[in-house]
Every structure is written in structure tokens, then in C-alpha cells.
Amino acid sequence: AIGLFGVIRRKNLLMLFFFIFIMLNAANIALAAISYYTKDLSGQIFAFFIIAIAAAEVAVGLGFLILMYKRMGSLDLDNLQIMKG
């Protein structure tokens, strides 16, 4: 719920990525807990895949954010919506 509130409320792209990462980690905790409770390893294996996706998101997302900051000078979503041509 905290991650969803942050995604809806924040205007800064960097904070948006952080809150998406919080939501992915919450899903990992839930999958690991359910997997432990049911004594089945499939939830833990799926959690490892989510960790790999989160790592790829951070790598690509931070590269994109650095590029956008160099070009626009800001990471505010309202400033990025203005098209300059």
C-alpha cells in the first residue's frame, strides 16, 4: 500500500522508481512467506525472478533518468510533459 501510494502521489521520476521497487519487494516477501507456509519452493523461485526483473529495471531506469536529467535539467514529471521542438 505504501508503494502504491507513492507511485500515485509522487511527481519525481527517481522517487517513482523507488516506490516501484518497494512494491516488487513486498511481492517478494509475500511469495516467500506463502512458499514457506505451504512448504513449496515455487514461490521462492518466482521471487528470484522478480529480483532479477527489479535489477534490470534499476539498471535501465537509472540510465534513462540520468539521460533525462542531462537533457531537461529536472526529473519532475510536469516538466517532462512539455514537448520542446
C-alpha positions in Angstrom: 0.0 0.0 0.0 2.9 2.4 0.7 4.4 1.7 -2.7 1.1 2.2 -4.5 0.5 5.5 -2.6 4.0 6.7 -3.6 3.5 5.8 -7.2 0.2 7.7 -7.4 1.4 10.7 -5.3 5.0 11.5 -6.4 6.0 13.6 -9.3 9.7 12.9 -9.2 10.8 10.1 -11.5 13.5 8.9 -9.2 11.1 8.5 -6.3 8.7 6.8 -8.6 11.3 4.1 -9.3 12.0 3.7 -5.6 8.3 3.1 -4.9 8.0 0.6 -7.7 11.0 -1.2 -6.2 9.2 -1.2 -2.8 6.1 -2.8 -4.4 8.3 -5.5 -6.0 10.0 -6.3 -2.7 6.6 -6.5 -1.0 5.6 -9.1 -3.6 8.8 -11.0 -2.9 8.2 -11.1 0.9 4.6 -12.3 0.3 5.7 -15.0 -2.2 8.5 -16.2 0.2 6.1 -16.3 3.2 3.4 -18.2 1.3 6.0 -20.6 -0.1 7.4 -21.3 3.4 3.9 -21.8 4.8 2.9 -24.2 2.0 6.3 -25.9 2.0 6.6 -25.4 -1.7 9.7 -23.9 -3.4 7.9 -22.4 -6.4 7.1 -19.2 -4.6 10.7 -18.7 -3.7 11.9 -19.4 -7.2 9.4 -16.9 -8.6 10.7 -14.4 -6.1 14.2 -14.8 -7.5 12.8 -14.0 -11.0 11.2 -10.8 -9.5 14.6 -9.8 -8.1 16.2 -10.2 -11.5 13.5 -8.1 -13.1 13.9 -5.4 -10.4 17.7 -5.4 -11.0 17.1 -4.9 -14.7 14.6 -2.1 -14.0 17.1 -0.3 -11.8 19.9 -0.6 -14.4 17.8 0.6 -17.4 15.7 3.1 -15.3 18.7 4.8 -13.8 20.4 5.1 -17.1 17.2 6.7 -18.5 16.9 9.1 -15.6 20.5 10.2 -16.0 19.9 10.9 -19.7 16.6 12.8 -19.0 18.3 14.9 -16.3 21.1 15.8 -18.6 18.7 16.8 -21.3 15.9 18.5 -19.3 17.7 19.6 -16.1 14.9 18.2 -14.0 13.2 14.9 -13.1 9.8 16.4 -12.4 7.0 14.7 -14.4 5.2 18.0 -15.0 8.3 19.5 -16.7 8.9 16.4 -18.8 5.4 16.5 -20.3 6.2 19.8 -22.1 7.4 18.9 -25.6 10.3 21.0 -26.9 10.7 21.1 -30.6 
